[in-house]
């Protein structure tokens, strides 16, 4: 299905830009966490970076017929200091997406009856809620000078749903079987 509405297309481009930047930022912060003695928080950053890539890919694919150059304005968190501050940057970015960005983008896509965009925004919003919680838990540990527990981090390749450990058999957001999840 091709996009019919310019506003939804603009929101998809903005979300694509933001998710792409989050992907790269989390890879950088993951390397930093590992170097600073927090290998499991580093894995968390890398796992969530993959989830952000899933979101960017979903947004990009919805725009597959939107051929041409575009200037993309997207919010981004900058800075690279220490583990606690980097995690705060991640938390702030996720909360912005949860509280500000995706609710507006999703509601606009619903209003404009853009089904593929609705799905893409919904998937990202649900995953970002989990990411914010996981980053907050990691920050709480890092403030005490501790790494997070060493369990496998699983990411749904369809929607970016993220879990630590073996709690689900299929994705609660999109229904994909757990054996398709990517492990970190």
N, C-alpha and C positions, 0 to 999 in steps of 0.2 A: 504494500500500500504506500503510495507516495504522500508526502506531506502536503496539506492544502493551505496551511496558515503560516504566515511569515513570523508571527510572534512565537509560536511553538518551535519553529525552526531556529530562531534566534536563541531560545532557551536551551535547545539541544546543543547548539554550538557552544554556548557559555558553559553548560554542564560538562561537555566534552573537554573543554579547555581546563576547567577546574579539576576534573578527575585525572587528566593527563599530568597536570602539575603535582597533584597529590601523589600520584604514582612515583614520580621521580623524587619528590621530597622524602617520601617514606623509604625509598631505597638508600638515599643519602643518610638519613637518620638511622636506618638499620645498620649500615656499615659503622657509623659512629658509635652506636650502642654496643656493638660487638667489640670494637677496639677499646671501649671504656670498661669492659668486663661484664657486660650484660648480654650474653649471647642469646638468651631466650627472648628478651625484649627486641633484640635485633631480628630474630625470626618472626616475631609478631609484626614488626614494621614491614618485613619483606612479604609476609602473607597478606597483610592488608594492602600493600602496594599492588599485589596481584589482583585483589578484589577491585581496587580502583581502576586497574586496567580493564577488567571485565565491564565495569560501568562505562568507561570511555568507549570501549568497543561497541557496547549496546547502543549508546547514543549515536556513534558514528554510523552504525549499520542502519539505524532508523532514517538517517539522512542520505542514504546511498544514492538517491536520485537528485540530491541537491548539489549539482556539480558546479564548481567555480570557486574563486578566491573569496575569502571573507576575513575581515578583521574580527578577532574574537576577544571580547572583554570577559574576563573571568576573575573572580576573587582568588587570592592566594595568600598563604601564610609564608613569611620569609623569616630567616634567622636560623642559625646553626651554632648553638652554644653548648649546652650540656644536656644530659639525659632528661632531667626533670623539665627543663624549658622546652626541649624538643617535643616531649610528650604533651606539654601544655599547648604547644602550637598545633599538634595533631588533634587534641581535644577541641580546641577552639574552631578548627576547620570543620570537624565533624558536626559540632553543635550548630555552626552556621548553616550547614547543609540540612540538618534536621529541623531547625527552628525557623529558618528564613527561606532558603533557596528552594529545596525540593517541594515543600507544601505549595508554594506559589506556582512552580513549574507544573506540578501534577494537576492542580486545580485548573490551570489554564488549558492544559492538554485535554482534560475532561470536558471543559466548556466548549473547546473547539473540536471535540469529537475526534481527537488524534489517538486512536487506540494503541498503536505501536509506541508512541511517545509516552502514553500513560503507563504502559507496562515497564518501559525502560526507567522512567522516573520512580515508579513504585518499587522496583527491584532495588534501585540505588538507595532510596530513602530507608527501606527496611534494613538493609545491610549497614548503613551508616549509624543507625541506632546501636547496633551491636559493637561497631568499631569504637564509638565514643565510650561505651562501657568498658571495653577491653583496655583501651588506652588509659582510662581513669584508674583501673585496677593496677596496670603496669606502673603508672606514675606513683600510686600509693606505695608500691613495693620499692621503687627507685628512691623515693624520699627517705626510706629506711636503709638505703644502701644495699637492697636485696634485688635479685633478679626474680622474674616470675617463674612459676613451676615449669618443669621441662616435660611438656606433653605435646603431642602432635597438634598442629594447627591445620584445620581443614577449611578449604574455600570452595564454594560452589562455583563451577565454571560458567554457569548460566546467569546467575543473579548477584554473585558476590557474597552471599550469606557466609558467615564466618563462625566457626566454633573451635573451641579448644577441648580436645578429648573426644571420646566416642559416645556422645549423647543422643544422636539422631540417626535414623536409618535412611531418611530421605530429607531433602531440603524442605523446611517448613514454609519457605517463601514461594518457590517455583515448582517443587515436587520432584526435582531431579534425584535419582538414587545416589546414595552416599558413595558407592564404589566409583563414581565419576568425579568426585571431589579431588582437588589438587591438595597434596599434603606438604606441609612445611615443618 
